[in-house]
Amino acid sequence: MNRATQLKEVAQSLGLDAVGIAPAETPPGADHLRNWLSLSYHGEMNWMARRPEIRSNPLHYDPQAKTIIVAGISSHQTKSPTRRGKIAAYAQGLDYHEILREKLGRLAESTVVPWGGSFRICVDSSPLMEKPIAAMAGLGWQGKNTLLINTQHGPWLMLGFILTDLVIPHDKPSSDHCGTCTRCMDVCPTQAFPQPYVLDSRRCLAYLTIEHPGPIPEEFRPLLGDHLFGCDECLDVCPWNRHAQQSRELRLTPIPRADLSEMLGWDEIRFRREFRGTPIFRLKRARWLRNICTVLGNIGTQDDLPSLEKASQDQDPLVQEHARWGKNRIIQRLGSEIN
């Protein structure tokens, strides 16, 4: 059994849903990054603009690397929790970063180390072009919504990498199977795709509810609808979902949450206790309450007005502003009923 086959068998036994192997080289289309940055499509994610030459070439990040092992776990949830406010599938349970890092560590210790190699694990936080490298490793292709699409798991794979100084036979790159389909672009509430395969993050609800640090621009607040954390709209409509199964990683199972009005009254201690170990934790309390206020403005009822009124007196100006907006939005929308 060659090393590539052995590695994939071990990966499967560890609960990794997809594994591919690529050479540690600049992925095709890396030049797209500079053009994307020049258009300021990265918004306030300034870390993406720092030293793009490292992000484009894995060897600038790890000069010893010869092979990149790419692995993914599916975050797909076949049933949505019955609660107000949508949370992206990958964030409904525990933090996938830690889950994937643990699995990759066990994979490396079971293969790379016995083979005499060194390794470095990267899960999201490293300056690597994850999706182009994953496509180079045969895990799928970047769709018109810029997400990696896998023929078995659709667009739901969360990715991690093992960089190693070993030479391991690599897989053939994937080809594009989007064809003429534009469902992902058409369904976007904010029209965040100026053209196929290009995302303007500044208009993306995932960016606005997670990465954007300040007030959500007022033009986008009504378009947020009931999206509380992230957005799966362009994932849900992908035709390749016909093959996607429920995630087999139990730690990604949705955690029951309190109602929005109740969470709006949580202090810092309560927020940290409830969300530690989940992706929502990195949002911090103010941005989480900012999102709740905006969602309540869009879908809330008269019963939510007391909670929003109290939040409008919060010590954080970000919460205050969005609470006032949410309250006024409900009053405008349901004015005749309230009176």
N, C-alpha and C positions, 0 to 999 in steps of 0.2 A: 504494500500500500504506500503510495507516495505521500509526501507531507501535506499537500493541498487537500487530498481526500481525507487523511487522518484528522486534519485540523477541522474540517467541516463536520465530520462525524462527532467530534468532541463538542463543537459549538452547538450542534443540534441537541445533544444530551444535556447541555447547560441551559436550554430554553431560549437560545437565540433563534430568531425566526428566519433570518437570511444572512448569509456570509459570502463575501467575495474577496478576491485578492487582486491587488493592483501594484504595478511598479511605483516606486517613490519618484514620480516625475510630475512635471507641470501638466495638469489636466487640460484637455482641449477646451478652448473658449475662455481661458484664464484672462485674456485681454479684455473680455467683456467687463471685468470688475472695474478697471480704471474709468471706462466710459460711464458706467453706472454711478460711480462716485462723483464724477465730474458734473453729473446732472443733479446731484444732491438728493438722489433717491433713497439714500440711507437715513435721511432725517437727522435726528440727534444721536444716532448710534455712532458717535465719533470714533469709537474703538475700531470700527471697520475701515476707517480711512488711515489708520496709523500703519505705516510701512507696508503698503500693499504688495511690495515685492516678496515679502515673507508669506503673505496669504496666498500668493499665486504659485509659489514654488515650495513644495514640502521640504526640499533639501536646505532651504534657507532657514527653516524652522528646526530641522534635525539633520545635520550634515552626514550622520552615520547611517541614516535610514536607506534601505535598499528595497523594502517591501512594505506596503500598507495593507493590513488586514481590515476590511470594513465589515461591520456587523450591525444588524438592526433588530429591534423588537417592535412588534406591532402594538399600537395604542388603540386599535379600533374597538369601539364599544357598540354592540348591536342594539342595546336598549339605553335610551336616555333617561336619567333620573327625573322624576316628576317633581320639579321645583321651579320657582321663578328664577330666571337668570341663567343663561347658557355659559358653561365652562368648557373650553376646548377639551377634547377627549383625552389628550396626553396629560392634562393637569387635573383630572378628576380624582386621581388616587395619589399615591406617593410619588416622590420625585424620580423621574426616569433616569436622570443623570447618575444618581447613586446606584440604582438597580443595574444599569448598563455597565457602569464602571466596575462593579463587583463581578459581573459575569465575564467581562473582558479580562479582568485580573486572573480569574480562575482559568480562563482559556489560555492565556499566555503562560501561566505556571504549569499547565498540563502539556504544553506543546513547545513553545519557543524556548523556554528555559532548559528542558531536557535535551533539546537539539543543540544547545550551546550558544544560543543567541541572547542578545539583550533586547529590551523592549521599552516602549513608552506609550502610555494610554492617553487618549484624547477623547473627551466627550463634551462637545459643544464649546468649551471655553478656549480652545486652542485656535490659533490663526490658520486654519486649513479650510479650503473650499470644499466643504463636506459633500454637497450634492454632485458636483462635477467629478470628484474622486470616486464617489459611490457608483456613478454611471460608468466610470472607467473600469471599476471592479466588477461590472456586470450585474449590479443589484437593481438596475432600472434606468430610467431616463428622466431628465428634468422636463416636466410637462409645461404647458403654456402658463400655468400658475406658478411656475418656478420650483415647485416641489418635486421631490423624487417620487416616481411612480413605478411600483413593482408589479409584475404581472400576477403574482399570487396575493399580495397584500395591499394592492392599490397604493394610495398616497400616505399610508399610515405608519410607515417605518420611522422609528427614532434611531438615529445613527450614532455609532461610536467607532473609534479606530485604535488599532495597535500598530505602531511604527516599530519595525525591527530591522536589525542589521543583517538578518538572514535573507538569502535569495530563495523565494518560494515560487513555484510556477503560478503565474497569474491567469486570471480569467479574461475572456473576451469582453470588450466593452459592449454595453447595451445599445440598441438602436431605438430611435424615437417611434412610438406607436400612437401618438395623439391623432394623427391624420387630420381631417378637417374639423374635428370636434372643438367647440369653443364654449362648452357648458360652464367651465370654471370661470372664464372671463365674464360671461353673460350674467352669472348669478351674483357677482360681487356687488354688495350694497353701495360701495363708494366708488366703483369703477377705478380700482387701484391698478389696473393693468393698461398702461398706455399703448402697449402692443403685445402680441404673443411673446411669451418667455421673458417678459420684463415687468418687474413689480416696482411701483412707486410706493415705498414703505410709508411715506408720509400720509397716504390715504388709506392704508390697510388697517382694518379694525384690530388685528392682532398686535400691530405696532402701537396703535393709539391706546389700547387697553393695557399693554404690558410695558413696552419699551419707552414710550413717550413720558417724560417726567413731569410735565406741567399740566396746565388746564387743557382739556380736550377742546380743540377749536369748535366754536359753536355750530359751524356749518355741518360738522360730522355728528354732533350729539344726537339729533333725531335719527340719523342713519344707523346709530349703534343698536337701535332696537332693544332686544333683551340680551345682547352679548355682553357678558360680565367679565370674562377673561379669555382673550383669544377669539378666534373665529374659525369655524370648520366649514363654512359655506362652500368654498371652492373644493374642499375634499369630499363633502357629502355627495356632490353631483357627478363625480368622476365615474365614467362607465366601467372603469377597472375595479370598482367596488364589488362587482358581481362575484369576484373571487375572494373578497376579503372576509375573513372569519373573525369571531370574537377573540380579542387578545387573550392569550393563554397565560399571561403574566398576572397573577392574582393581586400583586401589589399595585397594579394600575386600576383595579376595580374601584368604581366611584365611591367616595366616602360620603355618607349622609351629612347634609349641612343644614343649618338653621335658615329660616326665612330671611329675606333681604332686610326687612324693617328691624328685625332683632339684631342682625349683624351690624346694622348701622349704629347701634348703641354700644358696640364693643370698644373697650379701651385698648391700649397697647399691649397690656399683659394678656388679655383675653385673645386678641388677634394672634399673638405669638404662640400661645398655647394651642390654639385650634389649627394653625396652619404650618407649624414647624414640621419640616420633613416633606413638604409639598412644594410644587412650583410656585404656588400663590405666595408663599412666605417671602420670596425675594421682591415681591411687589411693594411690600411694607404697607402699614395701615392706611396712610393718607391716600395713596393711589387706589387701594382696594375700596375705600369708602367713596372716593371720587367716582369710581365705576358704578357702585351701587346707586348713588344719587342719580347718575345719568340714566341708568336703566329704569329706576323708579319713575323718573320724569317721563319715560316713554310708555311704561306699562302699568305704573302704579295706580292706586285708587285713593279715594278720600281717606281710607283707613291708614294710609301711609303718611299723610300730612303731618301728624304729630312727630313722627320719627324724623322727618326731614326738617321740621322746624327746630327740633332739638339739635340736629346736626349742623344747622346754619349758625349755631353758637359755638361750634367746635373751635378748639384752640388753633387748628391748622387752617390757614387761609384757603388752601386748595379744597378742603372739605367744605368750608363755608360757602365758597362760590358755587360749587356744584349742587349743594343742598338747596340753595336759593333757586338755582335754575330748575332743579327737579320739582320743587314745590310749585313754582310759578307755572311750569309746564302742565302739571296736573290740574291746577286751577283753570288754566286756559282751555285745556282739553275737556274737562268735566264741569265747567263753570255753571251751566244751567242746572246740573244735578246737585251740585254743592249748595247752590242758592235755594 
